[in-house]
Amino acid sequence: MRYRAIFFDVGETLVHPAPSFPELFARVLERAGHRVAPDDVVRASRTVTERFSQASRDGDRWTITPERSRAFWLSVYELMLEALELSAGDGLRDTLYETFTDRANYALFEDVRPALDRLASKGYALGLISNFEAWLDDLLIDLGVREAFAVRVISGIEGVEKPDPLIYRLALERARVDPREAVYVGDNPEFDVDPPAALGMFPILIDRRERYADHAGARITDMAELPGILDA
């Protein structure tokens, strides 16, 4: 095989809030008496994209402690509520944080388990490299896929976040593979394409919502497409 190991991002690559982030967000607001459509939540979420990039540039490392995580996500929810013209002062931020840190509110994408089984049957070593809080490890157990990944590099445990090259190097070292023998699959070009490519890994963008149709590199919209790209 040309490649020996395949590493994955987790959030919105393998796992998603159930039924979806916009729908769950809208349900929280509805229970608080606010009628907001999921499409409105999608539009509001676009206002906070830069918040993640800025955190990276500032070296915030927002996943590495529960305190940092809470402060970061409260700031994200406040920005989104402002975009929705809602007050953040009535406990909504805290309710949203509790909702999106409840492991019961997450699920695997339907295409994930079949893809993992197929890749494992072909002899690929599978791993994770994720900006996620330490409770991701427990979530993977809940979802029944933790043991599918021989290497799990989770920022909330390691204290280093993407796009820092160190987080990718940790995974490569633990898998004992050269960057040229490794693939990385993720949903964000800034964190999941450019940094691993700079190390010599082969990045594949998973674009489930077709936001990056003009992406110049390898791109899939469903995990079922992944084995075909690797075979090619």
C-alpha positions in Angstrom: 0.0 0.0 0.0 1.1 3.5 -0.7 -0.2 4.6 2.7 0.0 2.8 6.0 -1.9 5.0 8.4 -5.1 7.1 8.2 -5.7 9.8 10.8 -9.1 11.5 11.3 -10.4 14.7 12.8 -13.4 14.1 15.0 -16.0 16.9 15.2 -18.0 17.2 12.0 -15.8 14.5 10.5 -16.7 11.4 12.4 -19.1 12.8 15.1 -21.8 15.4 15.2 -24.3 16.8 17.6 -27.5 14.9 17.2 -29.7 15.5 15.3 -27.4 18.4 14.2 -25.7 21.4 15.7 -28.3 23.9 14.3 -31.3 21.8 15.2 -30.0 21.1 18.8 -29.1 24.8 19.2 -32.6 25.8 18.0 -34.3 23.4 20.4 -32.4 24.9 23.4 -33.7 28.3 22.3 -37.2 27.1 21.8 -37.3 25.6 25.3 -36.3 29.1 26.5 -39.2 30.7 24.6 -37.4 31.8 21.5 -38.6 30.7 18.1 -35.4 30.4 15.9 -35.1 28.2 12.8 -32.1 26.0 12.3 -31.3 27.9 9.2 -31.0 31.1 11.3 -28.5 29.2 13.6 -26.5 28.3 10.5 -26.2 31.9 9.5 -25.3 32.9 13.1 -22.6 30.3 13.2 -20.9 31.9 10.3 -20.2 34.9 12.4 -18.0 33.0 14.8 -15.7 31.2 12.2 -13.0 33.8 12.8 -13.2 33.2 16.6 -11.6 29.8 16.1 -8.9 31.2 13.8 -8.2 34.0 16.3 -7.9 31.6 19.2 -5.3 29.6 17.2 -3.3 32.7 16.3 -3.4 33.9 20.0 -2.3 30.5 21.2 -5.4 30.2 23.4 -5.4 26.4 23.5 -9.0 26.5 24.5 -9.5 22.7 24.8 -6.8 21.9 27.3 -8.7 22.6 30.6 -12.4 22.6 31.4 -12.1 26.2 32.5 -10.6 27.3 29.2 -13.1 25.3 27.3 -16.0 26.8 29.1 -14.8 30.4 28.7 -14.2 29.8 25.0 -17.5 28.2 24.2 -19.4 30.8 26.3 -17.8 33.5 24.1 -18.8 31.6 21.0 -22.4 31.2 22.1 -22.6 34.9 23.1 -21.5 36.0 19.7 -24.1 33.7 18.1 -26.9 34.9 20.4 -26.0 38.5 19.5 -26.2 37.6 15.8 -29.7 36.1 16.5 -30.6 39.4 18.4 -31.0 37.5 21.7 -29.7 38.3 25.1 -26.9 36.2 26.5 -27.7 37.4 30.0 -30.6 35.0 30.9 -28.6 31.8 31.3 -28.8 30.8 27.6 -25.0 30.6 27.2 -24.7 28.2 30.2 -27.6 26.0 28.9 -26.0 25.8 25.5 -22.7 24.9 27.1 -24.3 22.1 29.2 -26.1 20.8 26.1 -23.1 20.6 23.9 -20.9 19.0 26.6 -23.5 16.3 27.2 -22.2 13.1 25.6 -25.7 11.9 25.1 -26.2 14.6 22.4 -23.6 13.2 20.0 -23.7 10.5 17.3 -21.5 9.1 14.6 -22.3 10.0 11.0 -24.0 7.0 9.4 -21.1 6.6 6.9 -18.4 6.3 9.5 -18.6 2.8 10.9 -18.8 1.1 7.4 -15.8 3.2 6.2 -13.7 2.3 9.3 -14.5 -1.4 8.9 -13.5 -1.3 5.3 -10.3 0.5 5.9 -9.3 -1.8 8.8 -10.0 -4.8 6.6 -7.5 -3.4 4.1 -4.8 -3.2 6.7 -4.6 0.5 7.4 -3.7 1.6 10.9 -6.3 4.1 12.0 -5.9 7.1 14.4 -7.3 10.4 15.6 -5.9 13.9 15.8 -8.5 16.2 17.2 -8.9 19.5 18.9 -11.4 18.3 21.5 -11.8 18.3 25.2 -10.5 15.3 27.2 -14.1 13.9 27.5 -13.8 12.8 23.8 -12.2 9.6 25.0 -15.3 8.7 26.9 -17.5 9.8 24.0 -15.7 7.4 21.7 -16.4 4.6 24.2 -20.1 5.6 24.3 -20.2 5.4 20.5 -18.4 2.0 20.4 -15.5 3.1 18.3 -12.6 3.9 20.7 -10.8 0.6 20.0 -11.0 1.2 16.3 -8.2 3.8 16.7 -4.8 2.5 17.8 -3.5 6.1 18.2 -5.6 8.9 19.7 -4.1 12.3 20.0 -6.6 14.5 21.7 -5.7 18.1 22.4 -7.5 18.2 25.7 -5.3 15.4 26.9 -2.0 16.3 25.2 -2.1 20.1 25.8 -1.3 21.0 22.2 -3.8 21.9 19.5 -4.0 22.0 15.7 -2.6 23.6 13.7 0.6 23.2 15.8 2.7 20.7 13.9 3.5 19.0 17.2 0.1 17.4 17.4 0.5 15.7 14.1 4.1 14.6 14.9 2.9 13.0 18.1 0.4 10.9 16.1 3.0 9.9 13.5 5.5 9.0 16.2 3.0 6.8 18.1 1.9 5.1 14.9 5.5 4.7 13.8 4.9 6.0 10.3 6.6 8.5 8.1 4.5 11.5 7.1 4.6 10.4 3.5 2.9 7.1 4.6 0.0 8.9 6.4 -3.3 10.4 5.4 -5.3 13.0 7.3 -9.0 13.5 6.9 -10.8 16.5 8.3 -13.4 19.1 7.6 -11.6 22.4 8.0 -8.9 23.5 5.4 -7.2 25.8 7.9 -6.7 23.1 10.5 -7.0 19.8 8.6 -5.4 20.4 5.2 -2.6 22.9 5.2 -0.8 21.9 8.4 -0.6 18.1 7.7 0.3 18.8 4.1 3.2 21.0 5.3 4.6 17.9 7.1 4.3 15.7 4.0 1.1 14.0 4.9 -1.7 13.5 2.3 -4.7 15.6 3.4 -8.2 14.8 2.3 -11.0 17.4 3.0 -14.4 15.9 3.9 -16.9 18.5 2.8 -20.2 17.1 3.9 -22.1 20.3 3.4 -20.3 21.2 0.1 -18.9 24.5 1.4 -15.6 24.1 -0.5 -16.6 23.0 -4.0 -13.6 24.9 -5.4 -11.1 23.1 -3.1 -8.0 22.4 -5.2 -6.9 19.2 -3.3 -8.4 15.9 -2.5 -12.0 16.3 -1.5 -14.9 13.9 -0.5 -18.4 14.6 0.6 -19.0 11.1 2.1 -16.7 8.6 3.9 -17.8 6.0 1.4 -15.6 7.8 -1.1 -12.5 7.6 1.0 -11.3 4.0 0.1 -11.6 4.9 -3.6 -9.3 7.9 -3.3 -6.8 5.8 -1.4 -6.9 3.0 -4.0 -6.4 5.5 -6.8 
